[in-house]
Amino acid sequence: MGLKLEGGTFLRIWLVLAAALIAVSVANAMETGSLNSGHLRYRTIYAEDILEEANSSSVEYDRVLIKGDLVLDEPQYNSIKIVNSAIEGDVSCKGITFYGNIDFSNTSFHRNAIFNGTRFMGEANFNSSRFYGASSFNMSRFPEGGTFDFVCFYDNADFANVWFDKFATFYNATFFEDAQFYLSEFNGAYANFESTQYMKNADFSGSLFNTYSSFEGATFDGRADFHALKFTNGANFYDTRFLGNTLFTRSHFIEDSIFSGACFNDTAVFQYTKFDGPTYFNDTQFCGKAAFDNAQFLAPADMSNAKFDNDLMMNSTEITKMVLDGSVFNEKSQLYLAKADINKLMVSWSLIKDILSYDTSAYLSLVRNYKDLGQSNDANDCYYEYRYLNQSYKKPGFSKLLDIIAWLSCGYGVRPHYALYCGVIVILIFSLILWLGRGVDGFQNLHGRQLIMASLYFSTIAFTANSKGLPLKGHYKYLGIVEGIVGWLLMALFLVTLGRLMIG
């Protein structure tokens, strides 16, 4: 029986065999300490050889596999360049000074890399390197700046208490475990953390950014701690994703702070934060609570078109000028403005009336705010809502009775048409009394529609305080006087309320 192979089947078998041959060749090459692929050649060297060379001169290696622990224990060294390579053992450079350039670009650190207290007096380049063990640069200093673009940190990365004097760039770096940057200082031209990814917690607390700092497009999967920071020259968090709890408590933004298009998937805490420069939260999404209690917005703040799926808390917050119009609130959201110092808050009353948490100071501040902005209708609606809620919270008594009268008669002084409604009701009530009791001379001869129309006519005349000439019988004369007094009061109340609204 013959075996016949189709062209496609034969090609797949050939590819499998070729892959197997390549794998065997690579394994054999690694055993002998070299790997050939075109013009690339990796060779094995030992850490002892590098240490001996580093003590007397500069070190320069490309595409090498370093076996053993690389422990630099002299107080100072010249330049070291180990690129496109792999270091199998630990690397330790504690408390030493590199006076030349340091270049570990595209190099893999298979175990721990310790650079605690290291001073990099020349350029420090770790571009595209990979740290498979713990990496620590605690209390190190980079006078000429440090480059960590496209670096992968597979274990904890410690950059606490580090100084970057000219620049710091971690563009597109990935931190698979915790990243520590607390109490660090960033000076010079810029601090670039754009497109960085933090798979676990990131801690920048207490750090000082004396340069323009950008986290644009970064992603924080775990807890992002930025509390007690100071940004002196602008901070950019445009389109940044905060998927865990985010803290900016007691931070200080001296120049522009940009959070446009950012997403806070969990609670975002900006309590006691100070914004000296313009602040932008437009098009930002807050999926968890947005806490700005006791924050200070000393310059214009833009929250237009922001989306709040949970509460927005600005209790005791100082607002110089803030745009909140166009924002979207969830039906279960609450807006807290208790004891807020509001100067200019640009938001329509219709947007927040159903979500504003009741507080006397908040409502009165908003009323004053709307009047200052020339939004008299919003001011009146806000005041009406405040008086209505305040009345509902009062216990039964004389004060609540007066509030009910003020509500029904003139809508707490901001609804003049309520006085008209009350006037119509008074006329109808008194006309009904006259109709039932036939309290006007001549009513005995009237029936049906004629009696109803006559009762309405005489009640209307009495309402205008002209009951003296009406042919009212007996005690109905006193009833006409009472109706006239009530009518006079309601008309006066209508005119006063209407005049107040027209004046604004």
C-alpha positions as CSV (number, residue, x, y, z in Angstrom):
1,M,0.0,0.0,0.0
2,G,1.6,3.3,-1.1
3,L,1.9,6.5,0.9
4,K,1.0,9.7,-0.8
5,L,1.7,13.2,0.8
6,E,-0.1,16.3,-0.2
7,G,2.0,19.5,-0.8
8,G,0.7,21.2,2.3
9,T,1.3,18.2,4.6
10,F,4.9,17.8,3.3
11,L,5.6,21.5,4.1
12,R,4.3,21.2,7.7
13,I,6.4,18.1,8.3
14,W,9.5,19.9,6.9
15,L,8.9,22.9,9.2
16,V,8.6,20.7,12.3
17,L,11.8,18.9,11.5
18,A,13.6,22.2,10.9
19,A,12.4,23.6,14.3
20,A,13.6,20.5,16.1
21,L,17.1,20.8,14.5
22,I,17.4,24.5,15.5
23,A,16.4,23.7,19.1
24,V,19.1,21.0,19.3
25,S,21.7,23.3,17.8
26,V,20.8,26.1,20.4
27,A,21.0,23.6,23.3
28,N,24.4,22.4,22.1
29,A,25.7,25.9,21.7
30,M,24.6,26.9,25.2
31,E,26.5,24.0,26.6
32,T,29.7,25.2,24.9
33,G,29.2,28.8,26.0
34,S,28.5,30.3,22.6
35,L,25.5,30.9,20.4
36,N,25.8,31.7,16.7
37,S,23.0,33.3,14.7
38,G,24.2,35.1,11.7
39,H,26.7,37.6,12.8
40,L,25.7,37.4,16.5
41,R,27.9,35.6,19.0
42,Y,27.4,35.2,22.7
43,R,30.3,34.0,24.8
44,T,30.6,33.1,28.5
45,I,32.8,35.0,30.9
46,Y,33.2,34.9,34.6
47,A,32.4,37.6,37.1
48,E,35.9,37.4,38.6
49,D,37.5,38.4,35.3
50,I,35.2,41.5,35.1
51,L,36.1,42.5,38.7
52,E,39.8,42.2,38.0
53,E,39.5,44.4,34.9
54,A,37.2,46.9,36.6
55,N,39.7,47.6,39.4
56,S,42.2,48.9,36.9
57,S,40.4,50.2,33.8
58,S,37.0,50.6,32.2
59,V,34.9,47.6,31.4
60,E,33.2,47.0,28.0
61,Y,31.4,43.9,27.0
62,D,28.7,43.1,24.4
63,R,26.7,39.9,24.0
64,V,28.2,38.0,26.9
65,L,26.9,35.5,29.5
66,I,28.4,36.4,32.9
67,K,28.5,33.5,35.4
68,G,29.0,34.1,39.1
69,D,28.2,37.1,41.4
70,L,29.3,40.5,40.3
71,V,30.2,42.2,43.6
72,L,31.9,45.6,43.2
73,D,33.3,46.5,46.6
74,E,35.9,49.2,45.8
75,P,34.8,52.8,46.7
76,Q,35.0,54.0,43.1
77,Y,35.1,52.7,39.6
78,N,35.4,54.0,36.0
79,S,32.9,53.4,33.3
80,I,31.2,50.0,32.8
81,K,29.5,49.0,29.7
82,I,27.8,45.6,29.6
83,V,25.1,45.6,26.9
84,N,23.0,43.0,25.2
85,S,24.1,40.5,27.8
86,A,22.9,38.3,30.7
87,I,24.2,38.2,34.3
88,E,23.4,34.9,36.0
89,G,24.5,35.8,39.5
90,D,23.8,38.6,42.0
91,V,25.0,42.1,41.2
92,S,26.1,44.2,44.2
93,C,27.2,47.9,44.0
94,K,26.5,49.2,47.4
95,G,27.8,52.6,48.4
96,I,30.2,53.0,45.5
97,T,30.8,55.8,43.0
98,F,30.9,55.4,39.2
99,Y,32.9,58.3,37.8
100,G,32.4,57.2,34.2
101,N,29.3,56.3,32.2
102,I,27.3,53.2,33.2
103,D,25.6,51.3,30.4
104,F,23.6,48.1,31.1
105,S,21.2,48.5,28.2
106,N,19.4,45.4,27.0
107,T,21.0,43.3,29.7
108,S,19.2,40.7,31.8
109,F,19.8,40.5,35.6
110,H,18.8,37.0,36.4
111,R,19.1,37.4,40.2
112,N,19.2,40.3,42.6
113,A,20.7,43.7,41.5
114,I,21.6,45.9,44.4
115,F,22.7,49.5,43.8
116,N,21.9,51.0,47.2
117,G,23.7,54.2,47.9
118,T,25.4,54.2,44.5
119,R,26.4,57.5,42.9
120,F,26.3,57.5,39.1
121,M,28.5,60.5,38.3
122,G,28.2,59.9,34.5
123,E,25.4,58.8,32.3
124,A,23.4,55.8,33.6
125,N,21.7,53.8,30.9
126,F,19.6,50.7,31.8
127,N,17.4,51.0,28.7
128,S,15.5,47.8,27.8
129,S,17.2,45.8,30.6
130,R,15.4,43.1,32.5
131,F,15.5,42.6,36.3
132,Y,14.3,39.0,37.1
133,G,15.3,39.3,40.8
134,A,14.8,42.1,43.3
135,S,16.3,45.4,42.1
136,S,17.3,48.1,44.6
137,F,18.6,51.6,44.0
138,N,17.7,52.9,47.4
139,M,19.4,56.2,48.3
140,S,21.3,56.3,45.0
141,R,22.0,59.5,43.1
142,F,22.0,60.2,39.4
143,P,23.6,63.6,38.8
144,E,23.6,63.1,35.0
145,G,20.1,61.5,34.9
146,G,19.0,57.9,34.6
147,T,17.4,56.1,31.7
148,F,15.2,53.1,32.4
149,D,13.0,53.1,29.2
150,F,11.4,49.8,28.3
151,V,12.8,48.1,31.4
152,C,11.0,45.1,32.9
153,F,11.1,44.6,36.7
154,Y,9.9,41.1,37.4
155,D,10.4,41.4,41.2
156,N,10.2,44.3,43.7
157,A,11.8,47.5,42.5
158,D,13.1,49.9,45.1
159,F,13.9,53.5,44.1
160,A,13.1,55.0,47.4
161,N,15.2,58.1,48.5
162,V,16.7,58.4,45.0
163,W,17.9,61.7,43.5
164,F,17.7,62.3,39.8
165,D,19.4,65.6,39.1
166,K,19.1,66.1,35.3
167,F,16.3,63.9,34.3
168,A,14.6,60.6,35.0
169,T,12.9,58.5,32.3
170,F,11.0,55.3,32.8
171,Y,9.1,55.4,29.5
172,N,7.1,52.2,28.8
173,A,8.7,50.4,31.8
174,T,6.8,47.5,33.4
175,F,6.8,46.8,37.1
176,F,5.4,43.3,37.7
177,E,5.7,43.6,41.5
178,D,5.7,46.5,43.9
179,A,7.5,49.7,42.8
180,Q,8.9,52.0,45.6
181,F,9.7,55.6,44.8
182,Y,8.8,57.2,48.1
183,L,10.8,60.2,49.4
184,S,12.7,60.5,46.1
185,E,13.6,63.8,44.4
186,F,13.3,64.5,40.7
187,N,15.1,67.6,39.3
188,G,16.3,68.9,36.0
189,A,14.5,68.9,32.7
190,Y,11.8,66.3,33.1
191,A,10.6,63.1,34.8
192,N,9.1,60.8,32.3
193,F,6.9,57.9,33.5
194,E,4.7,57.9,30.3
195,S,3.1,54.5,29.4
196,T,4.6,52.8,32.4
197,Q,2.7,49.8,33.8
198,Y,2.4,48.9,37.5
199,M,1.0,45.4,38.0
200,K,1.1,45.7,41.8
201,N,1.4,48.6,44.2
202,A,3.2,51.8,43.3
203,D,4.4,54.1,46.1
204,F,5.6,57.7,45.3
205,S,4.6,59.2,48.7
206,G,6.6,62.1,50.0
207,S,8.5,62.6,46.8
208,L,9.5,65.9,45.4
209,F,9.1,66.6,41.6
210,N,11.0,69.8,40.9
211,T,10.6,69.3,37.2
212,Y,7.9,68.7,34.6
213,S,6.5,65.3,35.4
214,S,4.4,63.1,33.0
215,F,2.6,59.9,33.7
216,E,0.5,60.1,30.6
217,G,-0.9,56.8,29.5
218,A,0.4,55.0,32.5
219,T,-1.6,52.1,34.1
220,F,-1.7,51.4,37.8
221,D,-3.3,48.0,38.5
222,G,-2.7,48.1,42.2
223,R,-2.7,50.8,44.9
224,A,-1.2,54.1,43.6
225,D,0.1,56.2,46.5
226,F,1.0,59.8,45.7
227,H,0.2,61.3,49.1
228,A,2.3,64.2,50.5
229,L,3.9,64.8,47.1
230,K,5.0,68.2,45.7
231,F,4.9,69.0,42.0
232,T,6.5,72.3,41.4
233,N,6.6,72.5,37.6
234,G,3.5,70.8,36.2
235,A,2.1,67.3,36.4
236,N,0.6,65.4,33.5
237,F,-1.7,62.4,34.2
238,Y,-3.6,62.5,30.9
239,D,-5.3,59.3,30.0
240,T,-3.8,57.5,33.0
241,R,-5.6,54.4,34.3
242,F,-5.8,54.0,38.1
243,L,-7.4,50.6,38.6
244,G,-6.8,50.3,42.4
245,N,-7.2,52.7,45.3
246,T,-5.5,56.0,44.5
247,L,-4.2,58.5,47.1
248,F,-3.1,62.1,46.5
249,T,-3.8,63.2,50.1
250,R,-2.0,66.4,51.2
251,S,-0.2,66.7,47.9
252,H,0.7,70.1,46.4
253,F,0.4,71.0,42.7
254,I,2.1,74.4,42.2
255,E,1.7,74.6,38.4
256,D,-0.7,73.0,36.0
257,S,-2.1,69.6,36.9
258,I,-3.7,67.6,34.1
259,F,-6.0,64.6,34.8
260,S,-8.0,64.9,31.6
261,G,-9.3,61.6,30.2
262,A,-8.0,59.7,33.3
263,C,-9.9,56.8,34.8
264,F,-10.1,56.1,38.5
265,N,-11.6,52.6,38.8
266,D,-11.6,52.7,42.6
267,T,-11.7,55.4,45.3
268,A,-9.7,58.5,44.4
269,V,-8.6,60.5,47.4
270,F,-7.5,64.2,47.0
271,Q,-8.3,65.2,50.6
272,Y,-6.3,68.3,51.8
273,T,-4.7,68.5,48.4
274,K,-3.6,72.0,47.2
275,F,-3.9,73.1,43.6
276,D,-2.1,76.4,43.1
277,G,-2.3,76.3,39.3
278,P,-5.0,75.4,36.8
279,T,-6.4,71.9,37.2
280,Y,-8.0,69.8,34.6
281,F,-10.3,66.8,35.3
282,N,-12.4,67.2,32.2
283,D,-13.5,63.9,30.6
284,T,-12.2,62.1,33.6
285,Q,-14.1,59.0,34.9
286,F,-14.5,58.3,38.6
287,C,-15.9,54.8,39.1
288,G,-15.4,54.9,42.8
289,K,-15.8,57.8,45.3
290,A,-14.1,61.0,44.4
291,A,-12.9,62.6,47.7
292,F,-11.8,66.2,47.6
293,D,-12.7,67.1,51.2
294,N,-10.6,70.1,52.5
295,A,-8.9,70.5,49.1
296,Q,-7.9,74.0,47.9
297,F,-8.5,74.9,44.2
298,L,-6.8,78.3,44.2
299,A,-6.9,78.6,40.4
300,P,-9.5,77.6,37.8
301,A,-10.5,73.9,37.8
302,D,-12.2,72.2,34.9
303,M,-14.4,69.2,35.7
304,S,-16.6,69.5,32.6
305,N,-17.8,66.3,31.0
306,A,-16.4,64.3,33.9
307,K,-18.3,61.1,34.8
308,F,-19.1,60.3,38.5
309,D,-20.4,56.8,39.1
310,N,-20.2,57.3,42.8
311,D,-20.1,60.2,45.3
312,L,-18.3,63.5,44.8
313,M,-17.2,64.8,48.1
314,M,-16.0,68.4,48.5
315,N,-16.8,69.1,52.1
316,S,-14.9,72.2,53.4
317,T,-13.3,72.6,50.0
318,E,-12.1,75.9,48.8
319,I,-13.2,76.6,45.3
320,T,-12.0,79.7,43.5
321,K,-13.4,78.9,40.1
322,M,-14.6,75.5,39.0
323,V,-16.5,74.3,35.9
324,L,-18.8,71.3,36.7
325,D,-21.3,71.8,33.9
326,G,-21.6,68.9,31.4
327,S,-20.6,66.3,34.0
328,V,-22.6,63.1,34.3
329,F,-23.7,61.8,37.7
330,N,-25.1,58.3,38.5
331,E,-28.6,58.4,39.8
332,K,-27.3,57.0,43.1
333,S,-24.4,59.6,43.3
334,Q,-24.3,62.2,46.1
335,L,-22.6,65.6,46.0
336,Y,-21.3,66.8,49.3
337,L,-20.5,70.5,49.8
338,A,-20.8,71.0,53.5
339,K,-18.9,74.1,54.7
340,A,-17.4,74.5,51.2
341,D,-16.0,78.0,50.5
342,I,-17.5,78.5,47.0
343,N,-16.5,81.6,45.0
344,K,-17.5,80.5,41.5
345,L,-18.9,77.1,40.8
346,M,-20.3,76.9,37.3
347,V,-22.9,74.2,37.3
348,S,-26.6,74.4,36.5
349,W,-28.9,73.7,39.4
350,S,-30.9,71.2,37.4
351,L,-27.7,69.0,37.2
352,I,-27.1,68.8,40.9
353,K,-30.5,69.4,42.6
354,D,-31.3,65.7,42.9
355,I,-27.9,64.6,44.2
356,L,-26.9,67.4,46.5
357,S,-26.6,66.2,50.1
358,Y,-28.5,68.5,52.5
359,D,-26.4,70.9,54.5
360,T,-27.4,74.5,55.4
361,S,-24.0,75.9,54.6
362,A,-23.9,74.2,51.2
363,Y,-27.2,75.5,50.0
364,L,-26.6,79.0,51.2
365,S,-23.2,79.0,49.6
366,L,-24.7,77.9,46.3
367,V,-27.5,80.5,46.5
368,R,-24.8,83.2,46.9
369,N,-22.7,81.6,44.2
370,Y,-25.6,81.7,41.7
371,K,-26.4,85.3,42.5
372,D,-22.8,86.3,41.9
373,L,-22.9,84.6,38.6
374,G,-26.1,86.3,37.6
375,Q,-28.1,83.0,37.5
376,S,-31.1,84.3,39.4
377,N,-33.4,81.4,38.4
378,D,-30.9,78.9,39.7
379,A,-30.4,80.9,42.9
380,N,-34.2,81.0,43.5
381,D,-34.6,77.3,42.8
382,C,-31.8,76.4,45.1
383,Y,-33.2,78.6,47.9
384,Y,-36.6,77.2,47.5
385,E,-35.2,73.6,47.7
386,Y,-33.2,74.6,50.8
387,R,-36.3,76.1,52.6
388,Y,-38.4,73.1,51.7
389,L,-35.9,70.6,53.0
390,N,-35.3,72.7,56.1
391,Q,-39.0,72.8,56.8
392,S,-39.3,69.0,56.4
393,Y,-36.6,68.4,59.0
394,K,-38.2,70.7,61.6
395,K,-40.3,69.3,64.4
396,P,-43.9,70.3,64.7
397,G,-44.3,73.7,66.2
398,F,-44.9,77.4,65.5
399,S,-41.7,77.7,63.5
400,K,-42.7,74.9,61.2
401,L,-46.2,76.4,60.9
402,L,-44.8,79.7,59.7
403,D,-42.6,77.9,57.2
404,I,-45.7,76.1,55.8
405,I,-47.5,79.4,55.4
406,A,-44.5,80.9,53.7
407,W,-44.3,77.9,51.4
408,L,-48.0,77.9,50.4
409,S,-48.4,81.7,50.1
410,C,-45.3,82.7,48.1
411,G,-43.0,79.7,47.8
412,Y,-40.6,81.2,50.5
413,G,-40.5,84.5,48.6
414,V,-39.3,83.1,45.2
415,R,-42.6,81.9,43.7
416,P,-45.0,84.9,43.2
417,H,-47.5,82.8,41.3
418,Y,-48.1,80.9,44.5
419,A,-49.8,84.0,45.8
420,L,-52.1,84.1,42.8
421,Y,-53.0,80.4,43.3
422,C,-53.8,81.2,46.9
423,G,-56.0,84.1,45.9
424,V,-58.0,81.9,43.5
425,I,-58.5,79.4,46.3
426,V,-59.6,82.0,48.8
427,I,-62.1,83.4,46.3
428,L,-63.5,79.9,45.6
429,I,-63.8,79.1,49.3
430,F,-65.6,82.3,50.2
431,S,-67.9,82.1,47.1
432,L,-68.8,78.5,48.3
433,I,-69.7,79.9,51.7
434,L,-71.9,82.6,50.2
435,W,-73.5,80.1,47.9
436,L,-74.3,77.6,50.6
437,G,-75.5,80.2,53.1
438,R,-77.1,82.5,50.5
439,G,-75.3,85.3,52.4
440,V,-76.2,88.1,50.0
441,D,-79.6,89.9,49.7
442,G,-81.4,88.7,46.6
443,F,-79.8,85.3,46.5
444,Q,-83.2,83.7,47.5
445,N,-84.5,84.4,44.0
446,L,-81.4,82.9,42.2
447,H,-80.8,79.3,41.4
448,G,-78.4,77.0,39.6
449,R,-75.8,78.7,37.4
450,Q,-77.0,82.2,38.2
451,L,-76.4,81.6,41.9
452,I,-72.9,80.2,41.3
453,M,-71.9,83.1,39.1
454,A,-73.2,85.7,41.6
455,S,-71.4,84.0,44.5
456,L,-68.1,84.1,42.5
457,Y,-68.8,87.8,41.6
458,F,-69.4,89.0,45.2
459,S,-66.5,86.9,46.5
460,T,-64.2,88.5,44.0
461,I,-65.4,92.0,44.9
462,A,-64.8,91.2,48.6
463,F,-61.3,89.9,47.9
464,T,-60.3,93.3,46.5
465,A,-61.3,94.9,49.9
466,N,-64.5,96.4,48.5
467,S,-67.0,94.5,50.7
468,K,-68.3,97.7,52.3
469,G,-70.8,98.3,49.5
470,L,-71.9,94.7,49.1
471,P,-75.4,93.7,50.3
472,L,-74.1,91.0,52.7
473,K,-76.4,89.8,55.4
474,G,-75.7,89.5,59.1
475,H,-72.4,87.9,60.0
476,Y,-71.5,87.5,56.3
477,K,-70.5,91.2,56.5
478,Y,-67.6,90.3,58.8
479,L,-66.7,87.4,56.5
480,G,-66.4,89.9,53.7
481,I,-64.0,92.0,55.8
482,V,-61.9,89.0,56.5
483,E,-61.7,88.0,52.9
484,G,-60.7,91.6,52.0
485,I,-57.9,91.5,54.5
486,V,-56.6,88.2,53.2
487,G,-56.9,89.4,49.6
488,W,-55.0,92.6,50.4
489,L,-52.2,90.6,52.1
490,L,-51.9,88.2,49.2
491,M,-51.8,90.9,46.6
492,A,-49.1,92.8,48.6
493,L,-47.2,89.5,48.9
494,F,-47.5,88.9,45.2
495,L,-46.2,92.4,44.3
496,V,-43.3,92.2,46.8
497,T,-42.2,88.8,45.6
498,L,-42.5,89.7,41.9
499,G,-40.5,92.9,42.5
500,R,-37.8,90.9,44.3
501,L,-37.5,88.6,41.4
502,M,-37.4,91.3,38.8
503,I,-34.7,93.2,40.7
504,G,-32.8,90.0,41.1
